[in-house]
Amino acid sequence: MKRRSMIQLVRHVMAKAVLILGFIGIPFILQAQTVTLNYQNKPLEIALKSITDQTGYKFVYSNSVIDTKQVVSVNVSSSNINTLLNELFKNTPIVYRIVNKQIALSLSRENSTPPQQKESPLLITGKVTEADTGSAMDFVTVYVSDQNDNIISSTATNANGEFTITSNSPHSDRLGVRFVGYEPQLIDVKGRNTINVVLQTDIKTIDEVVVIGYGTTSAKDLTGAVSTVGKRQLENLNATNVSSLLQNLASGVQVSQSTGRPGERVNIRVRGATSFGSNDPLYIVDGVPIESYSLIESLSPGDIQSMDVLKDASAAAIYGSRAANGVIIITTTKGVISEKPTISFNYNSTIDTEIRNFRILTGDEWRNTLTGFARQTLVYDPSNKEADEIVNTPGQIFGDADTNWFDEIKQPAWRHNADFSIRGGSKTNKYMISLAVLDQTGMVRGDDLTRYTGRVSLDTDILPVLRFGINTNLGYMQRNVSGTSMFTSQGFRPDLPVYDKNGNYDMSTGAANPVANTHIKNRTDTYNFLGTIYGELDIIPDLTFRSSLSGTVYSGTKEGFSPSFLYRNKRARGSEYHSNNFSTVFDNTLSYKKKFADIHSIDAVVGVSFENYESKSTYISGDTYPDDYIYNNIGSATSTTVDSESGYKSSKGLFASFGRINYRLKDRYLFTVTTRYDGSSLFGANNRYGFFPSGAIAWRISEEPFMENVEFVNDLKIRMSAGVTGVTNIGLYRNLDLYSAGSYNDLPMIYHSQSGNKDIKWEQTTQRDIGVDFVLFDSRLRGSVSGYIKDSKDLIWNFNYSNSSKGYTVPRNIASVKNRGVELNLTSYIIQNKDWQFDVTLNVTRNVNKITKLVPEGAYTDPNGVLIHGSGQQVLALDKPMGAFFGYEYNGIIQTQKRVDELNALAKSKGFSYYDGNMLRPGHLEIKDLNGDGRIDSNDRTVIGDPNPRFYGGLTTNLAYKSFSLFANFGFQSGGKKIYGQTLQNVPAQLTGLIDYGLNDRWNDNHKDAKYPALYIGDGVPKMTSLSLHSTTHLRLQELRIAYRLPEFNKYMNAQIYVSGTNLFTISPYPGTDPATANYQSSYGGNYETSYPGIRSFSFGLKFNL
């Protein structure tokens, strides 16, 4: 049955592909195969141009040989190219020869010019420099063309801006020079053998090329919402993770680091959260969808050419069921045809320092503080044993040490990063080889990261119509994570020494010694491979077939070991986890690009995709090792149980057919239609397929005749789009009943862990966009304003039935979520002249997230009547933002025992013994009894805060003077709450966990107007209230970089030195380590993270091209 359903699935998808090909692709193919021409007594050059427009064939000839002014007549209808040319040249001495996409014209032998009268080829040399800085420009395309703009040959400048090229007709040929972001040049050769070219910055076309799914387009022709971060911006960033490159640089994209620990994951949200599961965007690396985030981590930031974020449905729908959270397309650097070998090297060394926005109590401060809290405790609880011992027998409780535990666990944190590459090409080949090494030491002892990355890209033109290429990326990463944390060291007792009198780690309290915990080993080794092999065939001019096969491999091993001296029973514990993931992607596309009659332009692509993913993992743990030094041999552990061994194997598949057509009328009216039809094994037979259409229109108002006299407007475009995308990263086998292995009374057993739901649906997001793109004031100001509405429905939640046995869950589509937002992008080129350049870019995003539908089954209502799913600190609440904070409201601090008695009397009048437990005293928070039942319990919790900011954004500046340049990157955010768990502290019997936060503003009998409640010895963990929520509003200088381009050592080399700083300052009311970090374990944001200090970095680097 499984094989039959798979065959039916493939047939179903292929049938859809054929339909798309039939409706979109076939008419273009038929139209391009014939040509019609009717000219009477017209110059030959007009006929040749018409043929080129209709067929795409280009004519190659010498103006000194072929007279294009001669008059010809021709009348053919729907003929092939050969019939047309025979008719056109039948009364002339011209003969032709068709070579792929070119038609070479010459005279017949009896009419040809004697060889001695022809021009001799001329070798042209020269140099290309930048007008603004005078520096040499490498990677610039240089070509020779005839008077009809037919390109005869091409090359590229080397690292010193130099080029060499041959002209066969030096008195009539022209030399062309072009480079993205600069005004192209076309110069008459006129027999000169040396031509130097100076390129002027073309502000309007900087980073104009935009990468979209299965193709590229220009910014002016874009109908969707796409944010592009190009090489010019990326090369200024000192980042170790590719995902963090987007921070503050793209509107609608919120980037946050989990912590400053080496190798920690980066969280990205594109236009808000749309799912209760993962909200990660889909990553596409050189056209390949990436399932494993580890592969993204293995990429070197120095290899990245550009990053394009597809945000609206029109741009992202080509990826259908996985695009609702946005799509990030990563393009790596490639070689260039006819480029001489160029060697590039970039090295930087970085020192990371902690941001000390916290104090560690000294031994005396800690003892005096605890004594004060103990005296306050005895006033209201004279029988408190721990408090009495602290006051009356402190020598038996306190040690006499003065240990700064944070200083004991920290270490010098250095980072060394080196990138090496060589690229080049011939007339038919281009290549790129790169190597990168990252060696990073963390701030905490035991934290480090080592990464090696190698990449090879090779493209070759086997024939003028046939191309072949391979792209490979190999990565290895070793990461060690310390067993201790900043939070542990902050709150550990400073009166205790690191070592006892016998030289062993002091474990007298029974709590974890932070320094001893640095010996806990958590090592992860990962191997990643990404490889693609492709072929392209030009079937006819303008119609190209491409087929590519890609594969990814992830192999990871995690080893954990806790030595025996950490446990009272002296039994060391170890574990090993092995995981292997494999994926294959087989894509086949037909693309067609054609311009008709100078007013109609069509750019279309159709295709099918087959994807398969497999994963396998094993886990084993054991304890009681014979020695702490043989931790890497888990077989030596003398105690393992069935519960400590597990294995897992899974697979999934995705089949898709897709198509997109872009139509432009007069470069003024733009239309885009995209469709994708997906079939996924993640869903049951009832909902296995999903259809994801989108459409967009745009109007370039600036091209209208009535705008000709509006001189300050260079480009103005209004665009609108609507469409549907989906989410498939919902977990495996949600449609199946699952059984797990376990044990009961030391006997093996199989138990039912999940009831499958065969009717589970795709999570779908319908999105509508409207935007305005503009370029004004002689291209000095450019930007865009966009508004969007994202409606996500059928969100999946693991549902617990009230009448089911423990452990049974059923995934169900239970909810809908709406995101509404506005985005603003502005770039101003303030100064642009030979010596000075200064530009500023601002992006601002406002997004409002709200749950609009929740099924009542399995839910409950809070005291305010809000429907709730979930029970933690962040929940799903109807008409509230996703992940709203859930806790208690408080009514100030209780000031007197009389008020305590009144509250308890109220509870007793309603049948309860106490209002808020038997420990309620003056100085405690008075929690509001929202449901009015006379006591405080979990039923009094309600929504108390929103983790989402009101708005966020970034500001970047580029300032350059001659060989000096300065880059600054600011990030900001307004609003949004985050938990700081140390706001309300408690002092347990072990006397650990006390940190220096608000200690001088705690309630006591002499300070009753305090901001924070009293601390009593032995109090329980405080309830979650809005007092623990703090604003994450902040302004941060994320990156500052100063660079100097060194004078040329010789004609083959140019170099640059630079210094940079990261996270140089942050202005924020948030009391924790970093207002911008977020815990990856939360899908919603807003969790606090205190396991690692905030990091400030300083770097020095050198890069050169040879």
Buried (B, 14 or more C-beta within 10 A) or exposed (E): EEEEEBEEBBEBBEEBBEBBBEEBBEEBBEBBBBBEBEBEEBBBBEBBBBBBBBBBBBBBBBBEBBBBEEEBEBEBEEBEBEEBBEBBBEEBBBBBEEEEBBBBBBBEEEEBEEEEEBBEEBEBEBBBBBBBBEBBBBBBBBBBBBBBEBEBBBBBBBBBBBBEBBBBBBEBBBBBBBBBBBBEBEBBBEEBEEBEBBBEBBBBBBBBBBBBBBBEBEBBBBBBBBBBBBBBBBBBBBBBBBBBBBBBBBBBBBBBBBBBBBBBBBBBBBBBBBBBBBBBBBBBBBBBBBBBBBBBBBBBBBBBBBBBBBBBBBBBBBBBBBBBBBBBBBBBBBBBBBBBEBBBBBBBBBBBBBBEBBEBBBBEBBBEBBBBBBBBBBBBBEEBEBBBBBBEEBEEBBBEEBBBBBEBBBBEBBBEBBBBBBBBBBEBBBBBBBBBBBBBBBBBBBBBBBBBBBBBBBBBBEEEBEBBBEBBBBBBBBBBBBBBBBBBBBBBBBBBBBEEEEEEBBBEBEBBBBBBBBBBBBBBBBBBBBBBBBBBBBEBBBBBBBBBBBBBBBBBBBBBBBBBBBEEEEBBBBBBBBBBBBBBBBBBBBBBBBBEEEEEBBBBBBBBBBBBBBBBBBBBBBBBBEEBEBBEEBEBBEEBEEEBEBEEEEEBBBBBBBBBBBBBEEBBEBBBBBBBBBBBBBBBEEBBBBBBBBBBBBBBBBBEEEEEEEEEBBBBBBBBBBBBBBBBBBBBBBBEEBEEBBEEEEEEEEBEBBBBBEEBBBBBBBBBBBBBBBBBEEBBBBBBBBBBBBBBBBBBBBBEEEEEEEEBBBBBBBBBBBBBBBBBBBBBBEBBEEEEBBBBBBBBBBBBBBBEBBBEEBBEBBBEEBBBBBEEBBBBBBEBBBBBBBBBBBEEBBBEEEBBEEBBEBBBEEEBEBBBEEEBBBBBBBBBBBBEBBBBEEBBBBBBBBBBBEBBBBBBBBBBEBBEBBBBBBBBBBBBBBBBBBBBBBBBEEBBBBBBBBBEEBBBEEEEEBEBBBBBBBBEEBBBBBBBBBBBBBBBBBBBBBBBBEEBEEEEBBBBBBBBBBBBEBEBEBBBBBBBBBBBEBBBBBBBBBBBBBBBBBBEBBBBBB
